Structures are given as structure tokens and as C-alpha cells.
Amino acid sequence: MKNEKETAVDSTRNKNDITAENVNENSISTPSEIDNNFDLSALTAKNSDYVHSVTRGLLIEGKTDEQVKEILSEIVLQILEAQKTGITARNLLGTPTEFIEQYKPKVGSKNVKETNKDPKLMILDSILLLLALLSALYGIMMFINNNSGVTYGITTIVLSAITGGLALYQVYRVQLAITTRKEKTKGFARFKPSILLAVYAIIWIFVTSLGALIPLAFNPVLGGIPYVAIAVIAFGIRYLLKRRYNIQSAMVPRNQLK
């Protein structure tokens, strides 16, 4: 006759047995059949029931018989050792659901490629972005004003984009330094980032204004269509480069800096 402990284990197992239609199609065993590969006689009723629940959950999550056996071979020994000191499997490994969570397939998750922080590529990305934005802006203004009213030529726009791209990268570096700084700065050092940002902005405005003084022979004012075409080309090249090299944008918000 079975003792009360064995009866409780069998009863619990019978209640938790599942049919083949509920488990992974790669599995040819039921939870009880897999558990029989291990000597669970030394486990308490609660710990034995825990192992059976884990087995059932792993099969439902799509694990094959061999994968389940491999996982059980690791935890059964741990449970036996912990049991000697009065620690239950639940206290050791968490609830069955919590334990199985680590083996669940990461639905919708993908290996996210780390962004490319090469300074040259980041600066180029910023230049192309500003070139596209400025060209689109002036192109639209030319359409609105019937190809008049815009005094900035293509050379000015290119110089402004280059200067702005360099400035944006420097701003990125300053913001990154602020974000990653571990110790609180004191004295004049506290104002250094703000001063640098102001200097970069002044240089950008100065170069853009100076570019307007370049003779038209070297700084022709294009029509609305050419400017829009340049904007489209710049956006296209930037898109292809970002897709190819996964370039980090210099305009990333400070709270997303790493």
C-alpha cells in the first residue's frame, strides 16, 4: 500500500497531467513520462509537484523533451540540496511561472544592432540632414515667392549645413559629457557646456551670414525645383547611409544618450 506521501504526489501529478494536444508538437512525452526520467522520490510532495508544474509549463512553451530534461537535470539537484536546509523549490527558484518565464521565446524582440558612433559618420549625417532641411525650406520659399525673395545661394546653404553639422556633433559631445558625468562639477566648470553651446551657435550664424556675401558667380541662387531636388537627394543619401551603417543621430534627446 502506498504511504500518504506517495499518494499525494501521484494525486497531484494526475491532476496536472496534460494531453498531447496542449504541448509542443516536437514532444512525444507527457510531463509525467519526462519526470519519470528523474528520481524524484527524495523530494517532498511540494517540491515534486513544483518539478511537475515546471515540466508541464516548459512543454507548453514549446520546449522539446530533450530541452526539458536538460533543464530539469540542473534544477532537481539544486532543489535536493536546498531541501536539506528546509528551503522549498518555490523559495529557491520562484514560482513555476516565474521560473519558466526565462525560457519563454522573446516575442517581438530582435537583436538590436548598436548604433554607430563614428564621429565622421555622425557629422556627415548631420550635414546631410541640415542640407536637406535648408534646401527644402528655401525651395518652398522660392515656390511661394515665384523664385524671388531668397538671397541665399547654394554655396551658402552648403557652408551652413557643414558648419551646422559640425556644431551639432559638438553639441552631442557636450550633452553626452553632461549625461555620463558621475561627479557633480563645481565652479566655472558648471557653465562650460552652456558656454560651448552658445559659441557653436554664434559660429553657425556667423558663417551663414558671411556666406550671403559671397559673389553670385560662386554662390548662385537656384530655383525652387533644384532646391527641392537637392533636399530629396540629401534625404535619400542620409537614409541609405543610416540604413547601411546604423549611424547614431547627433540630435538624440539627452535622456536617450548612453
Buried (B, 14 or more C-beta within 10 A) or exposed (E): EEEEEEEBBBEBBEEBEBEEEEBBEEBEBBBBEBBEEBEBEEBBBBBBBBBBBBBBBBBBBBBBBEBBBEBBEEBBEEBBEBBEEEBBBBEBBEEBEEBBEEBEEEEEEEEEEEBBBEEEBBBBBBBBBBBBBBBBBBBBBBBEEEBEEBEBBBBBBBBBBBBBBBBBBBBBBBBBBBEEEEEEEEEEEEEBBEEBBEEBEEBBBEBBEEBEEBEEEEBEBBEBEBBBBBBBBBBEBBEEBBEEBBBBBBEBEEEEBE
